[in-house]
Amino acid sequence: MKTNDGRKSPSINDVAQRVGVSSAAVSIYLRDGSTTRVGPEIKTRIDQVIQELSYRPNASAQALSSGRTNTVAVLIPYNGPPFRSSFVAEILSGVHTRLFASGYSVLFPPAAGERSPVVLRHQLQRSGGLDGYILFGTRYCTHQDMIENAAMLEQAGIPFVAVNTPDLGPQINQVILREGRQASAIRFLYEQGHRRIAVMSGRDQSPDSIEAIQCFNEISAEYGITPDESQILYGDYEVAVSRSAMLTRLSRGLDFTAVYCLSDTMAIGVYEAFREKAITVPDMVSVIGRNDSYFSRLMNPPLTTVHRPVFEAGSKVAETLLQSIETGRQGIKIILEGTLLVRESTRVQRVDQQ
């Protein structure tokens, strides 16, 4: 095979020779990124050489020898444009990078329907005969929806991995993103002296929102504080909705000194609402976001945010799926925790300023 400019395409033997290992070792790693038969240093070196040589596995040859299609589908139970979300886009970048290196193609079946399980059922009908699935949890999924979606895929009998969901049971392959105790934005704000904190949540029935509010209440209790319902807002992970929710809340007055937003996108909406009401950040109120989106450091002031290893999560999702396809293993759980990046949107709150 030749490249577009007429040069011979690099082979797996070329990669192996450059790395200094056998072609079998390279093949084992490309089929299963989590294998222990290839050491971590060799794995890193293989990835580097693949990039240097622009190596692309021969998908047709792999499919003929294995009886597989070398294609997986990403199922996003959301009847809308999924790539609009920077969070989803970054996870998918990690997924695609890892799968592409292993000779796999990725499909995105179209959505149709309203309820999450209905959308998923349509997507499954349009993506038969594939080697595996990646199942996203979205803001439109309740916890029960996610359980039903996982059960639907289990019944299909095809390897899959769930991401951006709560724990779905011991038998489900999952990559779970958690904020982590050390990264807790709420704890940080309390340690900075804030005592009246608002939370800009997503949707009221989404597991992400429910978990965050539960965490908020638990940490508040450690400081002898019982939050009331007026401190919980819902911004639907959208700029316009979070702006509107904050403006409605401000109509009652500014009686809080900090806001934690469950996404950097909602933090933009909060910034806009504060700007309209001449409320300055962080002089009058501190703001923290989540995800460390590319634009968070460009905001004015730069946003303090919880960095979550989103690209890495996508890569781990792909590796877990490849392992499950290769070995049939189930119940793999990978938990990735975040870290707090303190920028200029937060400040220490003195007691006399509460």
C-alpha positions as CSV (number, residue, x, y, z in Angstrom):
1,M,0.0,0.0,0.0
2,K,1.2,3.5,-0.8
3,T,0.5,6.9,0.7
4,N,-1.1,9.8,-1.3
5,D,2.4,11.1,-2.3
6,G,3.4,7.7,-3.7
7,R,5.6,6.5,-0.7
8,K,5.2,3.0,0.7
9,S,3.0,3.0,3.8
10,P,4.8,2.0,7.0
11,S,4.1,-1.5,8.2
12,I,3.8,-3.1,11.6
13,N,7.3,-4.4,11.0
14,D,8.6,-0.9,10.5
15,V,7.0,0.1,13.8
16,A,8.5,-2.9,15.6
17,Q,11.9,-2.3,14.1
18,R,11.9,1.3,15.2
19,V,10.8,0.5,18.7
20,G,13.2,-2.5,19.0
21,V,10.6,-5.2,19.7
22,S,8.9,-8.0,17.8
23,S,6.0,-7.3,15.5
24,A,4.0,-9.6,17.7
25,A,4.5,-7.3,20.7
26,V,3.2,-4.3,18.7
27,S,0.2,-6.4,17.5
28,I,-0.7,-7.5,21.0
29,Y,-0.6,-3.9,22.3
30,L,-2.7,-2.6,19.3
31,R,-5.3,-5.2,19.9
32,D,-5.5,-4.7,23.7
33,G,-4.1,-1.4,25.1
34,S,-4.4,-2.6,28.7
35,T,-2.4,-5.8,28.2
36,T,0.3,-6.6,30.7
37,R,2.3,-8.6,28.2
38,V,3.8,-5.3,26.9
39,G,5.5,-3.0,29.5
40,P,4.3,0.6,30.0
41,E,7.6,2.1,28.6
42,I,7.3,0.0,25.4
43,K,3.6,1.0,25.1
44,T,4.6,4.7,25.3
45,R,7.4,4.1,22.7
46,I,5.0,2.3,20.3
47,D,2.5,5.2,20.5
48,Q,5.4,7.7,19.8
49,V,6.6,5.7,16.8
50,I,3.1,5.2,15.4
51,Q,2.8,9.0,15.4
52,E,6.3,9.5,13.9
53,L,5.6,7.1,11.1
54,S,1.9,8.0,10.6
55,Y,1.3,4.2,10.8
56,R,-2.2,3.1,10.1
57,P,-3.1,-0.6,10.8
58,N,-4.5,-2.5,7.8
59,A,-8.2,-2.7,8.9
60,S,-9.2,-5.0,6.1
61,A,-6.4,-7.5,6.9
62,Q,-7.3,-7.4,10.5
63,A,-10.9,-8.0,9.9
64,L,-10.3,-10.9,7.6
65,S,-8.0,-12.6,10.0
66,S,-10.2,-12.1,13.1
67,G,-13.7,-12.2,11.7
68,R,-14.4,-8.7,13.1
69,T,-15.5,-5.5,11.5
70,N,-12.9,-3.4,13.3
71,T,-15.7,-0.9,13.8
72,V,-17.4,0.3,17.0
73,A,-20.3,2.7,17.6
74,V,-20.6,5.6,20.0
75,L,-24.1,5.7,21.4
76,I,-25.1,9.1,22.8
77,P,-28.8,9.0,23.9
78,Y,-29.4,12.7,23.0
79,N,-31.6,13.8,20.1
80,G,-29.4,16.8,19.2
81,P,-25.9,17.8,18.1
82,P,-23.5,16.0,20.5
83,F,-20.3,17.7,19.4
84,R,-21.7,21.0,20.6
85,S,-20.5,20.0,24.1
86,S,-16.8,20.6,24.6
87,F,-16.9,17.9,27.3
88,V,-18.3,15.3,25.0
89,A,-16.0,16.4,22.1
90,E,-12.8,16.0,24.3
91,I,-13.8,12.5,25.5
92,L,-14.5,11.5,21.9
93,S,-11.1,12.9,20.9
94,G,-9.5,10.5,23.4
95,V,-11.7,7.6,22.2
96,H,-10.9,8.2,18.5
97,T,-7.1,8.7,19.0
98,R,-6.8,5.4,20.8
99,L,-9.1,3.4,18.5
100,F,-7.6,4.8,15.3
101,A,-4.1,3.7,16.5
102,S,-5.5,0.2,16.8
103,G,-7.1,0.1,13.4
104,Y,-10.7,0.7,14.4
105,S,-13.3,3.0,12.9
106,V,-15.9,4.8,14.9
107,L,-19.6,5.3,13.9
108,F,-22.1,7.7,15.4
109,P,-25.6,6.3,14.7
110,P,-28.3,9.0,14.2
111,A,-30.7,9.7,17.1
112,A,-34.5,9.6,16.9
113,G,-37.0,9.8,19.7
114,E,-37.4,11.7,23.0
115,R,-36.7,9.5,26.0
116,S,-33.2,8.2,26.3
117,P,-34.0,4.4,26.0
118,V,-36.0,5.2,22.9
119,V,-33.1,7.0,21.3
120,L,-30.7,4.2,22.2
121,R,-33.0,1.6,20.7
122,H,-33.1,3.5,17.4
123,Q,-29.3,3.8,17.5
124,L,-28.9,0.1,18.1
125,Q,-31.1,-0.7,15.2
126,R,-28.9,1.4,12.9
127,S,-25.6,-0.1,14.0
128,G,-25.9,-3.8,13.9
129,G,-22.9,-6.2,13.2
130,L,-20.3,-4.1,15.0
131,D,-17.6,-5.2,17.4
132,G,-18.5,-3.1,20.4
133,Y,-20.3,0.0,21.7
134,I,-19.4,3.0,23.8
135,L,-22.4,4.2,25.8
136,F,-22.5,7.9,27.0
137,G,-24.6,9.2,29.8
138,T,-26.1,12.6,29.0
139,R,-28.1,15.3,30.8
140,Y,-31.2,13.8,29.3
141,C,-30.7,10.5,31.1
142,T,-32.1,9.7,34.6
143,H,-30.3,7.1,36.6
144,Q,-33.1,4.7,35.7
145,D,-32.6,5.5,32.0
146,M,-28.9,4.7,32.3
147,I,-29.7,1.3,34.0
148,E,-32.1,0.5,31.2
149,N,-29.6,1.5,28.5
150,A,-26.9,-0.7,30.0
151,A,-29.4,-3.6,30.3
152,M,-30.3,-3.1,26.6
153,L,-26.7,-3.4,25.6
154,E,-26.1,-6.4,27.9
155,Q,-29.0,-8.2,26.2
156,A,-27.5,-7.5,22.8
157,G,-24.5,-9.5,23.9
158,I,-21.9,-7.2,22.4
159,P,-18.9,-5.7,24.4
160,F,-19.5,-2.2,25.6
161,V,-18.1,0.4,28.0
162,A,-20.2,3.1,29.7
163,V,-18.8,6.6,30.4
164,N,-20.2,9.7,32.1
165,T,-22.5,7.6,34.2
166,P,-22.8,6.7,37.9
167,D,-21.8,3.2,38.9
168,L,-24.1,0.9,37.0
169,G,-23.3,-2.4,38.8
170,P,-20.3,-4.8,39.1
171,Q,-20.8,-6.5,35.8
172,I,-20.6,-3.3,33.6
173,N,-17.4,-2.0,32.1
174,Q,-17.1,1.7,33.1
175,V,-14.8,4.7,33.1
176,I,-16.0,7.0,35.9
177,L,-14.9,10.6,36.3
178,R,-15.0,11.9,39.9
179,E,-14.2,15.2,41.4
180,G,-12.3,13.7,44.3
181,R,-12.0,14.9,47.9
182,Q,-8.8,16.9,47.2
183,A,-10.4,18.6,44.1
184,S,-13.7,19.5,45.8
185,A,-14.7,22.9,44.8
186,I,-17.2,23.2,47.6
187,R,-14.6,22.3,50.2
188,F,-12.2,24.8,48.8
189,L,-14.8,27.6,49.0
190,Y,-15.5,26.8,52.6
191,E,-11.8,26.7,53.4
192,Q,-11.6,30.1,51.8
193,G,-14.1,31.5,54.3
194,H,-17.3,31.4,52.2
195,R,-20.4,30.3,54.1
196,R,-23.2,31.1,51.7
197,I,-22.5,29.2,48.5
198,A,-24.8,28.7,45.4
199,V,-24.5,25.7,43.1
200,M,-25.3,26.0,39.4
201,S,-26.4,22.4,38.7
202,G,-27.4,20.8,35.4
203,R,-30.8,19.1,35.2
204,D,-32.8,18.3,38.4
205,Q,-33.1,14.6,37.6
206,S,-29.7,13.9,36.1
207,P,-27.4,11.7,38.2
208,D,-24.6,14.2,37.9
209,S,-26.7,16.9,39.4
210,I,-28.1,14.6,42.1
211,E,-24.6,13.5,43.1
212,A,-23.2,17.0,43.2
213,I,-26.0,18.3,45.4
214,Q,-25.6,15.4,47.7
215,C,-21.9,16.1,48.0
216,F,-22.7,19.8,48.6
217,N,-25.0,19.0,51.4
218,E,-22.5,16.5,53.0
219,I,-19.6,18.9,52.9
220,S,-21.8,21.8,54.2
221,A,-22.8,19.6,57.1
222,E,-19.1,19.2,58.1
223,Y,-19.1,23.0,58.6
224,G,-22.3,23.0,60.5
225,I,-24.3,24.5,57.6
226,T,-27.6,23.3,56.2
227,P,-28.1,24.8,52.6
228,D,-31.6,25.7,51.6
229,E,-33.3,25.1,48.2
230,S,-32.7,28.7,47.1
231,Q,-29.0,27.9,46.8
232,I,-29.5,25.3,44.1
233,L,-30.0,26.5,40.6
234,Y,-30.4,24.6,37.3
235,G,-28.6,25.7,34.2
236,D,-29.0,22.7,31.9
237,Y,-25.3,22.9,31.0
238,E,-26.2,25.8,28.7
239,V,-25.0,29.4,28.6
240,A,-28.4,30.9,28.0
241,V,-30.2,28.7,30.6
242,S,-27.6,29.3,33.3
243,R,-27.6,33.1,32.6
244,S,-31.4,33.1,32.9
245,A,-31.4,31.0,36.1
246,M,-28.8,33.3,37.7
247,L,-30.7,36.5,36.7
248,T,-33.9,35.1,38.3
249,R,-32.0,34.2,41.5
250,L,-30.4,37.7,41.6
251,S,-33.9,39.3,41.5
252,R,-34.1,38.3,45.2
253,G,-30.8,40.0,45.9
254,L,-27.1,38.9,46.1
255,D,-27.1,36.9,49.3
256,F,-24.3,34.5,48.5
257,T,-20.6,35.0,48.1
258,A,-19.6,32.1,45.8
259,V,-21.0,30.0,43.0
260,Y,-19.9,26.5,42.0
261,C,-20.9,25.6,38.4
262,L,-21.0,22.0,37.2
263,S,-19.5,23.0,33.9
264,D,-17.4,25.8,32.6
265,T,-20.1,26.5,30.0
266,M,-22.6,27.3,32.7
267,A,-19.9,29.6,34.3
268,I,-20.0,31.7,31.2
269,G,-23.8,32.2,31.7
270,V,-23.1,33.1,35.3
271,Y,-20.5,35.6,34.3
272,E,-22.9,37.2,31.8
273,A,-25.6,37.5,34.5
274,F,-23.2,39.1,36.9
275,R,-22.0,41.5,34.2
276,E,-25.6,42.6,33.5
277,K,-26.1,43.4,37.2
278,A,-22.7,45.1,37.7
279,I,-21.5,42.3,40.0
280,T,-17.8,41.9,39.8
281,V,-15.9,38.6,40.0
282,P,-14.2,37.8,42.4
283,D,-14.5,41.1,44.4
284,M,-18.2,40.6,45.1
285,V,-18.6,36.9,44.4
286,S,-16.3,34.0,43.6
287,V,-17.0,31.5,40.8
288,I,-15.7,28.0,40.2
289,G,-16.3,25.9,37.1
290,R,-15.7,22.3,36.1
291,N,-13.9,20.5,33.3
292,D,-11.0,23.0,32.6
293,S,-12.5,23.6,29.1
294,Y,-10.1,25.3,26.7
295,F,-11.9,28.6,27.0
296,S,-11.9,28.7,30.9
297,R,-8.5,30.4,31.1
298,L,-9.6,33.0,28.5
299,M,-12.5,34.1,30.5
300,N,-12.3,37.5,32.3
301,P,-11.2,36.9,35.0
302,P,-9.7,33.5,34.2
303,L,-11.9,30.8,35.7
304,T,-10.9,28.7,38.7
305,T,-12.0,25.2,37.6
306,V,-11.9,21.5,38.5
307,H,-9.7,19.9,35.8
308,R,-11.0,16.5,35.0
309,P,-8.8,14.2,32.8
310,V,-11.4,14.1,30.1
311,F,-9.1,13.2,27.1
312,E,-7.5,10.5,29.2
313,A,-11.0,9.2,30.1
314,G,-11.7,8.8,26.4
315,S,-8.5,6.9,25.9
316,K,-9.3,4.6,28.8
317,V,-12.8,4.0,27.4
318,A,-11.2,2.9,24.1
319,E,-8.6,0.7,25.9
320,T,-11.3,-1.0,28.0
321,L,-13.5,-1.7,25.0
322,L,-10.6,-3.2,23.1
323,Q,-9.8,-5.4,26.1
324,S,-13.4,-6.5,26.3
325,I,-13.6,-7.3,22.6
326,E,-10.4,-9.3,22.8
327,T,-11.0,-11.2,26.0
328,G,-14.7,-10.9,26.8
329,R,-13.9,-9.5,30.2
330,Q,-16.6,-7.6,32.0
331,G,-16.8,-5.5,35.2
332,I,-13.8,-3.4,34.5
333,K,-14.0,-0.2,36.6
334,I,-11.6,2.7,36.0
335,I,-12.0,5.8,38.2
336,L,-10.3,9.0,37.3
337,E,-10.2,11.9,39.8
338,G,-9.9,15.6,39.1
339,T,-7.7,18.4,40.4
340,L,-8.6,22.0,41.3
341,L,-6.9,24.7,39.2
342,V,-7.0,28.0,41.1
343,R,-7.0,31.0,38.9
344,E,-8.4,34.5,39.3
345,S,-12.2,34.0,39.8
346,T,-12.0,33.2,43.5
347,R,-10.7,34.9,46.6
348,V,-10.6,34.5,50.3
349,Q,-13.8,35.7,52.0
350,R,-13.5,37.5,55.3
351,V,-16.1,36.8,58.0
352,D,-17.2,40.5,58.1
353,Q,-18.0,40.4,54.4
354,Q,-20.5,37.5,54.7
